[in-house]
Structure formats: structure tokens, C-alpha cells
Amino acid sequence: RLMENKSLAKQAWTVLLAGLGVNLTIGVLYSWSVIKKSLVADLNWSNSEASLPYTVAILVWALTLLVAGKLQDKYGPKKIVILGTIFTALGLILSSFTTNPAIIVLSYGIITGGGIGFAYASVTPPALKWFHPAKKGMVTGIVVSGMGLASLYIAPITTALISSFGISRTFLILGIFILIVGTGIAQLIKNPPEGYVPEEPKNMKNSNAPKSKPVADFDWKGIIKTKEFYFLWIMFALSSSAGLMIIGNLAAISLEQASWDKGFFLVGLLAIFNALGRIGAGLLSDRIGRIRTLTLVLAIQGINMLLFASY
């Protein structure tokens, strides 16, 4: 029995790290500010044309999260993650064969954006099932940190690839990389065996986290009938738009406002703190509760955005 528990604990961490790995590979979305700069400088796209594929990808990503969540429940997370990585790669590969803005909106914005949504939505749920609910914040923070951390390596690599091969071949290389690496890592994603009960943390009795009350288990139809759903939706829509706006334009901001053409360094710095914030907030929420953590994070973000207007 002890050996079985150790084996299952090892599998739990394998699934958790695989989810992190998948998000690291599909995080190409966060290097768009570097790609955008090249589209404007090398292909003479307008700023609005260069922003549109990213904007569409964000929208499609958000919409496919809803579909992917349902599909991974029905068909299992591995199949949906594999499908997501394939579509993410396919959109990039198709983008390499054209310089037409409208077509890249379709290939990158819709196909890659949809693929990212499918993969991103399907890596966290299985990881959560392998761990005790008391570690929900930690698990979620680690898995989603991969998306933020991805730009730490993708931004400088994308910059180097564009410099050496041009934007079209860069799309192709990134697509092949995600197809091989992302799809390979996705093979490790799976739900725990039926009847599996995660072990309770040894220090749980000494935890200072507020004890949550049992709540009803809603399906999606029940959730959208609650006012809390709409409060959360509006809150995340407003708060995430600020970060995504900066992420998609950081290289251009550094060039225009500071005349600095090494904006990919800022993208990397943002990636580090993006990832640390996700993990840190997850761990903190396990200790002081989700609502208190959200309140703290949103207050900091609000102050930060106000400071932007002063400089």
C-alpha cells in the first residue's frame, strides 16, 4: 500500500509538471510584442494590422476555454491537450506561408488562438484532481505560471530567429517546436484512477487558512444563474485586459517611449514576475483564502495602473 501511494504521488507531480510544460510551449502568444515589432518594421504593416491577430487570438482563446472545459470532461484531458497543441502549431505553420494580414488573422488569431485555449483549459483540471483541495492554489499557480514564464525564453529566441531567418521562417520554426515538444509532453496528462483520494497534507490541521464551508456542486447551467459568476467574469475581464494590453505591446512601448530596441528584455522581466505572481498568489490563497488574495492582488494592480498614467 505504501509503494502504491508513493507511485501515485509521483504520478501526481508528473501530471502537474506536464501541465506546466505544456503551458511553457503554448505561451508563444506572450511573445507577440516582439513579432508585432517585426511585422511593422520588416513587412510595413500598420500598428492596427499588427495588433489584430493578437487581439483575435485572445478573444478566440477565451471563447474556446468554455468548449474545451466541457470536451475534456467528456473525452479526457490528454486528447484535448494534444488537439490544442496541434492546432497551436498548425496556426503558426500556416502563418509562415503568407504575409497577408487577413490570412494571418485566420491562421494565428483563430487557429493558434483556439489551440492555445484548448490546451490551456485542459491541463489544470487533471492536475487539481491529483492533489488535495488544500493545495488547490499551489497547483493552479504552478500550472498556469508556465504560460507567463514562456515569454522569458520565447521572446529572446523569437528575436534571434527573426534576425537570422525572417518573420515567416520564425513562424514555421516555432510551429514545428510546439508540434514536437508540446504534443510530446501532452502524453503525460491524465486524470487519476477512479476512486483515487488525494492524501491530506500533514500540516493541514495547523493551517491558518480560513475554513471554507461546503458549497453546492453546480454544473455550468447552474453557475451562470448565480450573480457571483457575473461579478467574477467582469472582474477578470477588466483585470486581465490591463495585463494583456501591456504584454502585447511591450516591445513597441519600449521603442516609442524610451527609444530602446531591446524590448525583449522587458518581456523576459515581465515573464519572471508574471510567473512568480501566479505561484505566489496561489500559495498565498491556500493560507489566507481566495477572496483576501484577490482583493490584495487587484488593489496592487489598480495602484500600478494609476502609476502608469503618471510617467
C-alpha positions in Angstrom: 0.0 0.0 0.0 2.9 2.4 0.9 4.6 1.7 -2.5 1.3 2.3 -4.3 0.9 5.7 -2.5 4.4 6.7 -3.4 3.8 5.7 -7.1 0.6 7.7 -7.2 2.3 10.7 -5.5 5.0 10.5 -8.2 2.3 10.4 -10.9 0.6 13.5 -9.4 3.8 15.5 -9.7 4.4 14.2 -13.2 0.9 15.4 -14.3 1.5 18.8 -12.5 4.9 19.3 -14.2 3.5 18.2 -17.6 0.8 20.8 -17.3 3.5 23.4 -16.6 5.5 22.1 -19.6 2.5 22.3 -22.0 1.8 25.9 -20.9 5.5 26.8 -21.4 5.3 25.6 -25.0 2.0 27.2 -26.0 3.0 30.5 -24.4 4.1 31.8 -27.8 1.1 34.2 -27.5 3.1 36.2 -25.0 5.9 37.0 -27.4 3.6 38.8 -29.8 5.0 42.2 -28.9 8.3 41.0 -30.5 6.5 39.6 -33.5 4.5 42.7 -33.9 7.6 44.9 -34.0 8.9 42.9 -36.9 5.7 42.9 -38.8 5.6 46.7 -38.6 9.4 47.2 -39.3 10.0 44.4 -41.9 6.7 43.9 -43.6 5.4 47.5 -43.4 2.2 46.5 -41.6 0.3 49.3 -39.8 0.1 49.1 -36.0 -3.5 48.2 -36.2 -2.9 45.4 -38.7 -0.1 44.0 -36.5 -2.2 44.1 -33.4 -5.3 42.4 -34.9 -4.0 38.8 -35.0 -3.1 39.0 -31.3 -6.4 40.6 -30.4 -8.4 37.9 -32.2 -6.2 35.2 -30.7 -7.0 36.5 -27.2 -10.8 36.5 -28.0 -10.8 33.1 -29.5 -8.7 31.7 -26.6 -11.2 33.0 -24.2 -14.2 31.5 -26.1 -12.6 28.1 -26.7 -11.9 27.8 -22.9 -15.6 27.2 -22.5 -15.8 24.5 -25.1 -12.6 22.8 -24.1 -13.6 22.5 -20.5 -16.6 20.5 -21.5 -14.8 18.4 -24.0 -12.0 17.4 -21.6 -14.7 16.2 -19.2 -16.2 14.0 -21.9 -13.2 12.7 -23.8 -10.4 13.1 -21.2 -7.8 15.9 -20.9 -5.0 14.2 -22.8 -6.9 14.1 -26.1 -7.9 17.7 -25.8 -4.4 18.9 -24.8 -2.9 17.1 -27.8 -5.6 18.6 -30.1 -4.8 22.0 -28.6 -1.0 21.8 -29.2 -1.6 20.5 -32.8 -3.8 23.5 -33.6 -1.4 25.9 -31.9 1.4 24.6 -34.1 -0.7 24.4 -37.2 -1.7 28.1 -37.0 1.9 29.1 -36.7 3.0 26.9 -39.6 0.2 28.2 -41.8 1.2 31.8 -40.9 4.7 31.1 -42.3 3.4 30.7 -45.8 1.8 34.2 -46.1 2.4 37.9 -45.3 -1.2 38.8 -45.8 -2.6 40.4 -42.6 -6.1 39.0 -43.2 -4.9 35.4 -43.6 -2.6 35.6 -40.5 -5.6 36.8 -38.5 -7.2 33.5 -39.6 -4.2 31.3 -39.1 -2.7 32.8 -36.0 -5.7 34.6 -34.5 -8.3 31.8 -34.9 -6.3 28.5 -35.3 -3.4 29.2 -32.9 -5.7 31.2 -30.5 -8.1 28.3 -30.5 -5.4 25.7 -30.0 -4.0 27.7 -27.0 -7.5 27.8 -25.5 -8.0 24.0 -25.8 -4.6 23.2 -24.3 -4.7 25.8 -21.6 -8.2 24.8 -20.4 -7.3 21.1 -20.2 -4.0 21.0 -18.2 -5.2 22.4 -14.9 -8.3 20.3 -14.1 -6.4 16.9 -14.2 -3.6 18.3 -12.1 -6.1 19.6 -9.4 -7.7 16.1 -9.2 -4.3 14.6 -8.2 -3.9 16.8 -5.2 -5.8 17.6 -2.0 -8.1 20.6 -2.2 -6.0 22.3 0.4 -3.3 22.6 -2.3 -5.6 24.0 -5.0 -3.9 27.4 -5.0 -0.4 25.9 -5.2 -1.3 23.5 -8.0 -3.1 26.1 -10.1 -0.3 28.6 -9.6 2.4 26.2 -10.8 0.5 25.1 -13.8 -0.6 28.5 -15.1 2.8 30.0 -14.3 4.1 28.2 -17.4 2.1 30.5 -19.7 3.6 33.6 -18.1 7.1 32.2 -17.9 7.1 31.1 -21.5 7.9 34.6 -22.8 11.1 34.5 -20.8 12.6 32.2 -23.4 10.3 32.6 -26.3 10.8 36.4 -26.6 14.7 36.3 -27.0 14.5 33.2 -29.1 11.9 34.8 -31.4 14.0 37.9 -31.6 17.1 35.9 -32.6 15.1 33.8 -35.1 13.6 36.8 -36.8 17.1 38.4 -37.0 18.5 35.3 -38.6 15.7 33.9 -40.7 13.0 36.5 -41.0 9.4 36.5 -39.7 8.0 33.8 -42.0 10.5 31.1 -41.1 10.3 32.1 -37.5 6.6 31.2 -37.5 7.5 27.9 -39.1 10.2 27.1 -36.6 8.0 28.0 -33.6 5.2 25.9 -35.0 7.4 22.8 -35.5 8.8 23.2 -32.0 5.4 23.3 -30.4 4.2 20.4 -32.5 7.0 18.2 -31.4 7.6 19.3 -27.8 4.1 20.3 -26.8 2.4 17.2 -28.2 5.1 15.0 -26.6 4.6 16.5 -23.2 0.8 16.2 -23.6 1.1 12.4 -23.5 1.8 12.7 -19.7 -1.5 14.5 -19.0 -4.2 12.2 -17.4 -6.8 12.0 -14.7 -6.2 10.0 -11.6 -7.6 6.4 -11.4 -11.2 6.0 -10.4 -11.7 6.1 -6.7 -8.4 7.9 -6.1 -8.4 10.1 -3.0 -5.5 12.6 -2.6 -3.7 12.4 0.7 -4.4 15.2 3.2 -1.4 17.4 3.9 0.2 16.6 7.2 0.2 20.2 8.3 -3.4 20.9 7.3 -4.6 20.9 10.9 -2.2 23.8 11.7 -3.1 25.8 8.7 -4.2 29.4 9.2 -6.3 29.4 6.0 -10.0 30.3 6.7 -12.0 27.1 6.7 -14.4 27.1 3.7 -18.0 26.0 4.1 -19.3 23.2 2.0 -21.0 24.5 -1.2 -23.3 23.1 -3.8 -21.7 21.5 -6.8 -23.1 23.4 -9.8 -23.0 22.4 -13.4 -22.3 25.2 -15.9 -26.0 26.0 -16.4 -26.4 26.4 -12.6 -23.3 28.6 -12.4 -24.5 31.2 -15.0 -27.6 31.7 -12.9 -25.7 33.0 -10.0 -24.7 36.7 -9.5 -21.2 35.6 -8.4 -20.5 34.3 -11.8 -21.1 37.7 -13.4 -19.1 39.5 -10.7 -16.1 37.2 -11.3 -16.4 37.4 -15.1 -16.4 41.2 -15.1 -13.6 41.3 -12.5 -11.3 39.0 -14.6 -12.3 40.7 -17.9 -11.2 44.1 -16.6 -8.1 43.0 -14.7 -6.7 40.7 -17.3 -7.2 43.2 -20.1 -4.7 45.6 -18.5 -2.0 42.9 -18.4 -2.7 41.6 -21.9 -2.6 45.1 -23.3 0.9 45.6 -21.9 2.1 42.1 -22.8 1.1 42.5 -26.4 2.8 45.9 -26.9 5.7 46.0 -24.5 8.4 45.9 -27.2 6.7 48.7 -29.1 6.3 50.7 -25.9 10.0 50.5 -25.0 10.9 51.6 -28.5 8.5 54.6 -28.7 8.7 55.9 -25.2 12.3 55.0 -24.3 13.9 54.7 -27.8 15.2 51.3 -26.7 15.1 48.5 -29.2 15.9 45.7 -26.7 12.3 45.4 -25.6 12.5 41.6 -25.4 14.5 42.1 -22.2 11.4 43.8 -20.7 9.2 40.9 -22.0 11.5 38.5 -20.2 11.4 40.5 -16.9 7.6 40.6 -17.2 7.6 36.9 -17.7 9.5 36.3 -14.5 7.2 38.3 -12.3 4.2 37.1 -14.1 5.1 33.5 -13.2 6.2 34.3 -9.7 2.9 36.2 -9.2 0.9 33.2 -10.2 2.7 30.8 -8.0 2.9 33.3 -5.1 -0.8 34.2 -5.3 -1.7 30.5 -5.4 0.3 29.7 -2.3 -0.9 32.8 -0.5 -4.6 31.9 -1.3 -4.1 28.5 0.3 -3.1 30.3 3.5 -5.3 33.3 3.8 -8.2 32.4 1.4 -9.1 33.2 -2.2 -11.1 36.3 -1.6 -8.5 38.0 0.5 -5.8 37.2 -2.0 -7.9 38.5 -4.9 -8.6 41.7 -3.0 -4.9 42.2 -2.4 -3.9 41.4 -6.0 -6.5 43.7 -7.5 -5.6 46.6 -5.2 -2.0 46.3 -6.2 -2.9 46.2 -9.9 -5.1 49.2 -9.6 -2.4 51.2 -7.9 0.1 50.1 -10.6 -2.1 51.2 -13.5 -2.6 54.6 -11.8 1.1 55.0 -11.6 1.4 54.3 -15.3 -0.5 57.4 -16.0 2.0 59.5 -14.0 5.1 58.5 -16.0 
